[in-house]
Each structure stands twice: as structure tokens, then as C-alpha cells.
Amino acid sequence: MEKKKPVLGFEGVDVSLAGSASSIVFETLRQAIIEGKLPDGTPLRQEELAKKFNTSRIPIRETIARLEQEGFVETIRYKGAIVTAISYKEVEEMFDLRAIIEGEIIYKAVPKIDSATLKKAESFCEKFAASKTPEEWTKYNRLFHCTLYDAANLDFHMSIIHSILDRTERYLRAQLVLSDGMNRAINEHQKLLEFCRDKNALAAKSITLEHIQHAKRSLLKFLNEK
């Protein structure tokens, strides 16, 4: 008899060996969805997940409810919970919102960016350019931008940015692989650094808006061709 291939392509955690089972299950599944280890449409069966995490169904139910609140999961009648696919409308809304928030935050950050922040951002820019995998690209891209944004000291703005990036990261990874997104992003990162060094907040805002709008157009094109 052929051995059945497991559906869930991520490493489980034995939560019986640690406290706060619900939080551990939630963070593990959430990260697996963000990283694309659980693709769109993957069913999240409570019994299977309970075995994978060596726990009862209670923390699994709590986790699915939390993931549904954050937009990562939806429950379909007669099918149960599945990983949610992002829609065109959501992409447009999220990237337009990113443009508004990130344009404002970089404008306010530029006058406050010091040499230490610039040096740190330059390091992430170099690591992004030297990256060989989609996982590294998205990691260093986020670190680069957020290092600059953090200078504005706008924590609520940053929480929204991170939430949007979490929802779209699995698509952006694939989009970068199948488009010219990497080369363009490298050039735009270098321009942004130059504007930050020159304390040119308006130019930094302009290149940030251009950066996000191009990513939106590229991602929508990628989703249309899937």
C-alpha cells in the first residue's frame, strides 16, 4: 500500500513540551503561511494539526479563529478552514494604503536619520543585492525599509506596514523570481539611500511611492498569470 504523502509541508512543534500551546501553534502556522509553506487553499484539519503539534484540538480551534481574524484563513461551509488566497481588490487596497503610510513615514523619518541608521540600512541594502533566494530577498528588503522608517518613531504606522507585508510576502517572493523585480528594487534602494543621505525628504517620499506602485503593478500582473 502506497504511503500517503502528508499535506502540511512545515515542521511541527511538540507543544506538550512547552507552555502556551495556543500561542506556539498560532505563531508556527502564521509563519508557515507567510513563507508560503502552506499554499493558498491548503486545508487546516484540526485532527491532523493536533497530531502534528501533539496537542488537543482546543489550541488548534483557537489558532484557526485568530488566523481567520487576521485574514490568513477562511472557513468554508462543508469544507472547513483553508488558507486564504489574496484577491485583486485586496492587493490594490493594501498597496495603495502602503503607499500612503510609507510615503508619509519616510518623509518624517529622513530628517531624523543619523549616520548609524544609514550604515545599518546600507548593510541590509548590500545583503538584499547579494541574496540568492526569495526568502533572503524579502527578509532584507523589509529590514532595509523598516530600518529607515523606524527613525520616524511612528509605532502604529509600523504595525500596519508589518501587517500588510505579512499578508503579501508569499506572493512577493514568487513575483520577484518571475519578474525583473530584483534589479529594479536594487536600483531604487540605492536611490532611496542617496536621498536619505542628502536629507531630501520629498525625493525619498517620491521614490518610495514609485517603488510601491511598481511592486503593486508587478504583483497584479503575476497574479493574473498564475
Sequence and secondary structure as in RCSB ss.txt:
>XXXX:A:sequence
MEKKKPVLGFEGVDVSLAGSASSIVFETLRQAIIEGKLPDGTPLRQEELAKKFNTSRIPIRETIARLEQEGFVET
IRYKGAIVTAISYKEVEEMFDLRAIIEGEIIYKAVPKIDSATLKKAESFCEKFAASKTPEEWTKYNRLFHCTLYD
AANLDFHMSIIHSILDRTERYLRAQLVLSDGMNRAINEHQKLLEFCRDKNALAAKSITLEHIQHAKRSLLKFLNE
K
>XXXX:A:secstr
      S  S    GGGSS HHHHHHHHHHHHHHTTSS TT B  HHHHHHHHTS HHHHHHHHHHHHHTTSEEE
ETTTEEEE    HHHHHHHHHHHHHHHHHHHHHHGGG  HHHHHHHHHHHHHHHH  SHHHHHHHHHHHHHHHHG
GG  HHHHHHHHHHHHHHHHHHHHHHHHSSHHHHHHHHHHHHHHHHHTT HHHHHHHHHHHHHHHHHHHHHHHHH
 
